[in-house]
Amino acid sequence: MTIKKPTYAEIAAKKVKQRDAKFIKEWLVPDDKLPSSEVKDVLKWIQKSGFLSSKEIEITQSNITTILANIKAREWTSVEVTAAFCHRATIAHQLTNCLSEIFFEDALIRAAELDKHYEETGQTVGPLHGLPISLKDNFNVKGQATTLGIVNFCFNPEKFDEDAVLVKILREKGAVFYLKTNVPVAMMMPESNNHIWGNTTNPLNRSLSSGGSSGGEASLIKLRGSPMGVGSDIGGSIRIPASFQNLYAIKPTFGRFPTYGARSGLPGLESVNSVNGPLGNSLDDLEYYCRTVVESEPWFHDAKCIEIPWRKVELPGKLNIAICADDGFIRPTPPIRRAVKIVEDALREDGHDVIEWVPEDHLRLSQIISAFFLSDGGVHVKQETEATGESIFPYMKPYENAVDIPVSELWKLQAERTHLIKKYLDRWNATAAITKNGKPIDAIIMPVTPFAGNPNGKFHDYVGYTSPFNVLDYSVGIFPVTRADKDLDAKDEQSTNYNESDRKIWDDYNPEANHGGAAALQLIGRKFQEEKVIEMMKVVSQLINYSD
């Protein structure tokens, strides 16, 4: 007797049904009460909808230090806080399709345990006592699945027996885990779409992408369905979604935060390392999270962590900032160019020394990292997708067609990378010759992508604004500047014609369709300068004074 093997669509449908059964029905908004698909901007919809109580709104609109202070002061219980975010996350998912795994019941049980502990002992468990934290899908959580947007991982394994190191640390500090968020296939596409959960959209304009690969995380956080979340980045995967949702975020240098125990889309790849970092609605929240993780001494739990305590940084009175407005390969669209000008003008007016940064070697660095991604000939991605017969997304075609790179060729690429890293460092140091105070630049500010959120399915094939800094392994922060405005951001009369990709992005830009999209930028510091990057973002953000 022949046993019919389930199709990838059948496996995915079973997985989605399993997840959907875990939603708490009372928290779901009836379909006929949700905004229609014609409503693009849903950023303020939840708090105006009437489906959350005033207390739930107060809790979910608060930053994490306020939440933690109110729990400690017994104004709010952990159960109240957790339930509020579970409820709001449910609605956020209905608006943007941002969730993968949900485990609300487990979270409420844990929150009750924390409340009981506090009641009985008068002591909190740790600096994150009772705080819900959302996680990108790749972080293994004990008792939960990790699919990475790959159908073959839906029930393989059905659940993990151990927390990733970062999850374990955060749990011990009092965090409550309640869900995980959507990613693209193997986390290797710039938009969060896959054959299991589908596509996650952008709450500022749902016709635009949420970005990838931490797109579900960014979409959820922007809708305040999470007070703080953790994403990962190997080519731009924190920075692109954070910029598309006008969030603050940190891509650290590898070794600052623990990575062991997370599931990888490209396991064994070490020519370039994936890192994890926080995304949030405030810089104070990011700083609190980073300091908490580092003060947990993760180097005792992850052998690849570097023993660098969290440091207090004193910035100079005036910063030396290099601006790169255009990398010469893809010209940014008008909203992003306007964001760069806003920041440059504000810095100059405040007396900071602003110079131009020439993006020399950026293209070559992005080509090298792409070669690293494909260096196994796409074997892992092909094995996992072919196991169920799932079709390949256009973004993933390079993995389908890749050829294994010989070790000798890989070594040659790595040697070239090392040479370019040294060259970049020398160029950074050489800026001392042109700054007013005779010191090198403190940071580079530049776009994250060419657009303020790309139309769904049209990111195209270039992450050259972010991926060079994965090769360089620099500390990078994301900060919001403004939003696309159809009246201010008219389309250029013609493409710059740098290349075919540049032309396609020019073709796709429509001021009306892109209206409301996020225009954020990245601030790049040197290796292991997470503290300084945060402090510099505070300076810039105070000058910009952005609010949604």
C-alpha positions in Angstrom: 0.0 0.0 0.0 1.4 3.4 -1.0 1.3 6.1 1.7 0.6 9.5 0.2 3.3 12.0 1.3 1.7 15.3 2.4 2.5 18.3 0.2 4.3 21.3 1.6 1.0 23.2 1.4 -0.7 20.6 3.6 2.1 20.6 6.1 2.0 24.4 6.3 -1.7 24.4 6.7 -1.5 22.0 9.6 1.1 24.2 11.3 -1.0 27.3 10.8 -4.1 25.6 12.2 -2.1 24.5 15.2 -0.9 28.0 15.9 -4.3 29.6 15.3 -5.9 27.3 17.9 -3.7 28.9 20.5 -5.2 32.4 20.1 -7.5 33.4 23.0 -10.9 33.9 21.2 -12.0 36.8 23.4 -9.0 38.8 22.2 -9.6 38.4 18.5 -11.3 41.3 16.7 -14.2 40.0 14.5 -13.3 40.1 10.9 -16.0 42.6 10.0 -14.7 45.0 12.6 -11.1 45.0 11.2 -10.1 47.9 8.9 -10.5 47.0 5.2 -7.5 46.3 3.0 -7.9 49.8 1.6 -6.8 51.2 4.9 -3.1 51.3 4.6 -1.9 53.2 7.8 -3.0 51.2 10.9 -0.4 52.6 13.3 -3.0 54.2 15.6 -5.9 51.8 14.8 -5.5 49.6 17.9 -5.6 52.2 20.6 -8.6 53.9 18.8 -10.5 50.7 18.1 -12.2 50.3 21.5 -11.0 46.7 21.7 -8.5 47.4 24.5 -9.3 48.7 27.9 -7.9 52.0 29.1 -5.5 50.1 31.4 -4.3 47.8 28.6 -3.6 50.9 26.4 -1.7 52.5 29.3 0.4 49.4 29.8 1.2 48.8 26.2 2.0 52.4 25.3 4.6 52.5 28.1 8.3 52.1 27.8 10.0 49.2 29.5 11.4 51.2 32.4 7.9 52.5 33.2 6.5 48.9 33.0 9.2 47.5 35.3 8.8 50.4 37.8 5.1 49.9 38.0 5.4 46.2 38.5 8.0 46.8 41.3 5.7 49.5 42.8 2.8 46.9 42.7 0.8 49.3 40.5 0.6 46.5 37.9 1.1 42.8 38.2 3.1 40.8 35.7 -0.1 38.9 34.8 -1.8 42.2 33.9 1.1 43.3 31.8 1.5 40.0 30.1 -2.2 39.7 29.3 -2.2 43.3 27.9 0.6 42.6 25.5 -0.8 39.2 24.5 -4.1 40.9 23.7 -2.5 43.7 21.7 -0.2 41.3 19.9 -3.2 39.3 18.8 -4.7 42.4 17.2 -1.4 43.4 15.7 -1.2 40.0 14.0 -4.7 40.5 12.6 -3.5 43.7 11.0 -0.1 42.7 9.7 0.3 38.9 9.9 3.4 39.2 12.2 3.4 36.2 14.5 4.7 32.6 14.0 4.6 30.7 17.3 2.4 31.8 20.2 2.4 30.5 23.7 0.2 32.9 25.7 -1.0 30.3 28.2 2.6 29.4 29.2 3.4 33.1 29.5 0.5 33.8 31.8 1.5 30.8 34.0 5.0 32.2 34.2 3.7 35.7 35.0 1.6 34.3 37.8 4.7 32.5 39.2 6.6 35.8 39.2 3.8 37.6 40.9 3.6 34.9 43.6 7.4 35.1 44.1 7.2 38.8 44.5 4.3 38.6 46.9 5.9 36.0 49.1 9.5 37.2 49.1 9.3 40.9 48.4 12.1 40.5 45.9 11.9 40.6 42.1 13.6 37.8 40.2 15.8 40.2 38.3 16.0 43.5 36.3 13.4 42.2 33.8 11.0 40.9 36.4 7.6 40.4 34.7 8.5 42.0 31.4 7.2 40.4 28.2 9.8 40.1 25.5 9.1 39.1 21.9 11.6 37.0 19.9 12.3 36.5 16.3 11.5 33.0 15.2 15.1 31.8 15.1 15.5 31.8 18.9 14.9 28.4 20.4 12.5 28.4 23.3 12.1 25.3 25.4 8.8 23.6 24.5 8.3 25.6 21.3 9.1 25.1 17.6 11.5 27.1 15.4 10.5 27.0 11.8 12.6 29.7 10.2 10.0 30.0 7.5 11.0 26.5 6.2 8.1 24.1 5.8 10.4 21.1 6.6 11.0 22.7 10.0 7.2 22.9 10.9 7.4 19.7 13.0 11.1 18.9 12.8 11.5 18.9 15.7 8.0 19.7 16.9 9.5 21.5 19.9 13.0 22.2 21.3 14.1 20.9 24.7 16.4 23.7 25.6 16.4 27.5 25.5 19.0 29.4 23.4 21.6 30.9 25.7 20.2 34.4 25.3 16.7 33.2 26.0 18.0 31.4 29.1 19.7 34.5 30.4 16.7 36.8 29.8 14.4 34.2 31.5 16.7 34.1 34.5 16.5 37.9 34.7 12.7 37.8 34.9 11.6 38.1 31.3 8.3 36.5 30.2 8.2 34.9 26.7 4.9 34.8 25.0 5.4 34.6 21.2 7.8 34.5 18.3 7.6 36.5 15.1 7.6 35.9 11.4 10.7 35.7 9.2 11.5 34.9 5.5 12.6 31.5 4.3 15.8 30.6 6.1 16.0 34.3 7.2 17.8 35.0 3.9 15.3 37.3 2.2 14.8 41.1 2.7 11.1 40.6 3.1 9.3 38.5 5.7 7.4 36.0 3.5 7.3 32.2 3.5 5.1 29.3 2.6 4.0 28.7 6.2 2.9 32.0 7.6 2.8 34.2 4.5 3.9 37.8 4.2 4.1 40.3 7.1 3.1 43.9 6.1 4.1 47.3 7.4 1.7 49.0 9.8 2.7 52.5 8.6 1.5 51.5 5.1 0.4 47.9 4.5 1.1 48.1 0.8 4.8 48.2 1.8 7.0 45.5 3.1 7.9 45.1 6.8 11.4 44.2 5.7 13.5 41.1 6.5 14.5 39.1 8.1 13.2 40.5 11.5 10.1 41.9 9.8 7.6 40.2 12.1 9.4 41.5 15.1 9.5 45.1 13.8 5.9 45.1 12.7 4.8 43.8 16.1 6.9 46.3 18.1 5.7 49.3 16.0 2.1 48.4 16.8 3.1 48.1 20.5 2.3 44.4 20.6 5.6 44.0 22.3 7.5 46.4 24.7 10.9 45.1 23.4 12.0 42.5 21.0 15.1 40.7 19.8 16.1 40.2 16.2 19.2 38.9 14.4 21.3 40.4 11.6 23.8 38.8 9.1 23.3 41.2 6.2 20.8 43.8 7.4 18.1 41.7 9.1 17.7 43.9 12.1 18.4 47.2 10.4 16.2 46.9 7.4 13.0 46.1 9.3 13.7 48.6 12.1 14.2 51.3 9.4 11.0 50.3 7.6 9.0 50.7 10.8 10.9 53.8 12.2 12.2 52.0 15.2 15.4 52.2 17.2 17.7 49.2 17.0 21.2 48.0 17.5 23.3 45.6 15.4 26.2 44.8 17.7 29.7 43.5 16.9 29.8 39.7 17.0 30.7 38.5 20.5 29.0 41.3 22.5 25.7 39.4 22.9 25.3 35.5 23.1 24.3 33.7 19.9 24.7 30.0 20.9 21.5 27.9 20.7 19.7 29.9 18.1 18.6 28.0 14.9 20.4 29.2 11.8 19.2 29.3 8.2 22.9 28.7 7.2 24.3 26.6 10.0 28.1 26.4 10.0 28.6 29.6 8.1 31.4 31.5 9.9 32.9 33.6 7.1 30.5 36.2 8.4 28.7 35.9 11.7 25.1 36.5 12.6 24.5 38.7 15.6 21.4 39.5 17.6 20.2 42.8 19.0 17.2 44.7 20.3 14.5 46.6 18.5 12.3 49.1 20.4 10.4 52.3 20.4 12.9 54.2 22.6 16.7 54.5 23.0 16.4 54.2 26.8 14.8 50.8 26.3 17.6 49.7 24.0 20.2 50.9 26.5 18.5 49.1 29.4 18.3 45.9 27.5 21.9 46.0 26.3 23.2 46.8 29.8 21.1 44.0 31.3 22.4 41.4 28.9 26.1 42.4 29.2 25.9 42.7 33.0 24.7 39.0 33.0 28.3 38.2 32.0 27.3 36.2 28.9 31.0 35.2 28.3 30.4 32.5 31.0 27.6 31.0 29.0 28.6 31.4 25.3 32.3 30.7 24.5 32.2 33.2 21.6 31.2 36.1 23.8 33.9 38.7 24.6 34.4 39.8 28.2 33.6 43.5 27.8 31.6 45.0 30.7 29.0 47.7 29.9 30.8 51.0 29.9 29.9 54.6 30.6 30.8 56.8 27.6 31.4 60.5 27.6 31.0 62.0 24.2 33.0 65.0 23.0 31.0 68.3 23.1 30.8 68.2 19.3 30.9 65.1 17.1 32.8 64.4 13.9 30.2 62.8 11.6 30.7 61.6 8.1 27.6 61.5 5.8 27.2 59.1 2.9 24.0 60.1 1.1 24.4 57.8 -1.9 26.5 54.7 -2.3 26.9 55.2 -6.1 25.2 51.9 -7.0 21.6 52.4 -6.0 20.4 56.0 -5.6 18.1 56.4 -2.6 14.5 57.5 -3.3 13.4 61.0 -2.5 12.1 60.3 1.1 15.5 58.9 2.1 17.5 61.7 0.6 15.3 64.2 2.4 15.9 62.3 5.7 19.7 62.5 5.1 19.4 66.2 4.5 17.3 66.7 7.7 20.0 65.0 9.7 22.9 66.7 8.0 21.3 70.2 8.4 20.5 69.6 12.1 24.0 68.4 12.8 25.6 71.4 11.1 23.3 73.9 12.8 24.2 72.4 16.2 27.9 72.9 15.5 29.0 69.3 14.8 31.7 68.8 12.2 30.2 67.1 9.2 32.2 65.7 6.3 31.4 63.5 3.3 32.1 59.8 3.4 33.0 58.2 0.0 31.6 54.7 -0.1 34.7 53.2 -1.5 34.7 49.3 -1.5 31.1 49.1 -0.3 30.0 47.3 -3.5 32.9 44.9 -3.3 32.2 44.2 0.4 28.6 43.4 -0.5 29.6 41.1 -3.3 32.0 39.2 -0.9 29.3 38.6 1.7 26.9 37.4 -1.0 29.6 34.9 -2.0 29.9 33.8 1.6 26.2 33.1 1.8 26.3 30.9 -1.2 29.7 29.3 -0.5 28.2 25.9 0.3 26.5 25.8 -3.1 23.2 26.5 -1.4 23.2 22.9 -0.1 21.5 23.5 3.2 18.7 25.6 1.8 18.1 23.2 -1.1 18.1 20.2 1.2 15.5 21.6 3.5 13.2 23.1 0.8 13.4 20.0 -1.4 12.5 17.7 1.5 8.9 18.9 1.2 9.0 20.2 -2.4 8.3 23.7 -1.4 8.7 26.1 -4.3 11.5 28.6 -4.3 10.8 32.3 -3.9 12.5 34.6 -6.5 14.7 36.1 -3.8 16.0 32.5 -3.1 16.9 31.6 -6.7 20.6 32.3 -6.1 20.6 29.4 -3.6 18.9 27.1 -6.1 21.5 27.9 -8.7 24.6 28.2 -6.5 27.8 26.2 -7.0 29.9 25.0 -4.1 33.0 27.3 -3.8 36.3 25.3 -3.4 38.1 25.9 -0.1 41.0 27.6 -2.0 38.6 30.1 -3.5 36.9 30.7 -0.1 40.3 31.3 1.5 41.1 33.8 -1.2 37.8 35.7 -0.5 38.5 35.7 3.2 42.0 37.1 2.6 40.5 39.9 0.4 37.9 40.6 3.1 40.7 41.0 5.7 42.5 43.4 3.4 39.4 45.5 2.8 38.7 45.6 6.5 42.2 47.0 7.2 41.8 49.5 4.3 38.5 50.7 5.7 40.0 51.2 9.2 42.9 53.2 7.6 40.4 55.4 5.7 38.4 56.0 8.9 41.6 57.0 10.8 42.7 59.2 7.9 39.7 61.5 8.4 41.7 63.1 11.2 43.5 65.0 8.5 40.3 66.8 7.4 38.2 67.3 10.6 38.4 70.6 12.5 39.7 69.1 15.7 42.2 66.8 14.1 40.5 63.6 15.4 39.0 60.8 13.3 35.3 60.7 12.7 33.1 59.4 15.5 30.5 57.8 13.2 29.1 57.5 9.6 25.5 58.3 9.0 23.9 56.9 5.8 20.7 55.2 4.5 19.7 51.7 5.4 18.0 51.0 2.1 17.2 53.1 -0.9 13.6 53.4 0.0 11.2 54.3 2.8 9.7 50.8 2.7 9.6 49.0 -0.6 6.3 47.9 -2.2 5.5 44.3 -1.2 7.6 41.9 -3.2 9.8 44.6 -4.8 12.9 44.9 -2.6 14.8 43.5 -5.6 18.4 42.2 -5.1 20.5 44.8 -3.2 21.4 45.0 0.4 24.6 47.0 -0.2 23.7 49.7 2.3 23.8 47.3 5.2 25.8 44.2 4.4 29.3 45.9 4.2 29.0 46.5 7.9 28.5 42.9 8.6 31.7 42.1 6.8 33.4 44.9 8.8 31.7 43.8 12.0 31.0 47.3 13.1 28.5 48.4 15.7 25.5 50.1 14.0 22.3 51.8 15.3 19.1 52.7 13.6 17.1 55.8 14.4 13.9 57.3 12.9 13.9 60.6 11.1 10.7 61.2 9.2 8.0 59.6 7.0 7.5 59.7 3.3 5.2 62.5 2.2 3.6 62.5 -1.3 3.7 66.3 -1.3 7.4 66.6 -0.4 8.9 63.6 -2.1 8.1 63.9 -5.8 9.6 61.3 -8.1 12.8 62.1 -9.9 12.2 62.9 -13.6 14.5 60.1 -14.6 16.5 57.3 -13.1 20.2 57.8 -12.3 20.8 54.8 -14.5 23.6 53.4 -12.3 22.4 50.0 -13.4 19.3 47.8 -14.0 18.6 47.4 -10.3 18.7 51.2 -9.8 16.3 51.6 -12.7 13.8 49.1 -11.2 13.8 50.8 -7.9 13.2 54.1 -9.7 10.3 52.6 -11.6 8.7 51.2 -8.4 8.8 54.5 -6.5 5.4 56.2 -6.4 4.9 59.1 -4.0 1.2 58.3 -3.5 1.8 54.6 -2.9 4.8 55.2 -0.7 3.1 57.9 1.4 3.6 57.3 5.1 6.5 54.9 4.8 9.3 55.2 7.3 12.5 57.1 6.6 15.1 56.1 9.1 18.9 56.1 8.9 21.8 54.1 10.3 24.6 55.4 12.5 27.8 53.3 12.2 30.4 53.2 14.9 33.6 51.1 15.2 33.8 47.6 16.6 32.4 47.0 20.1 31.2 50.6 20.3 27.6 49.8 21.2 27.6 52.2 24.2 29.0 55.0 22.1 26.5 54.3 19.2 23.6 54.6 21.6 24.9 57.9 23.1 25.5 59.3 19.6 22.0 58.3 18.5 20.6 60.2 21.6 22.4 63.3 20.4 21.0 63.0 16.8 17.6 62.0 17.9 17.3 65.0 20.3 18.1 67.2 17.3 15.5 65.5 15.1 12.8 65.1 17.7 10.9 62.5 15.7 7.5 61.3 16.8 4.9 59.2 15.0 
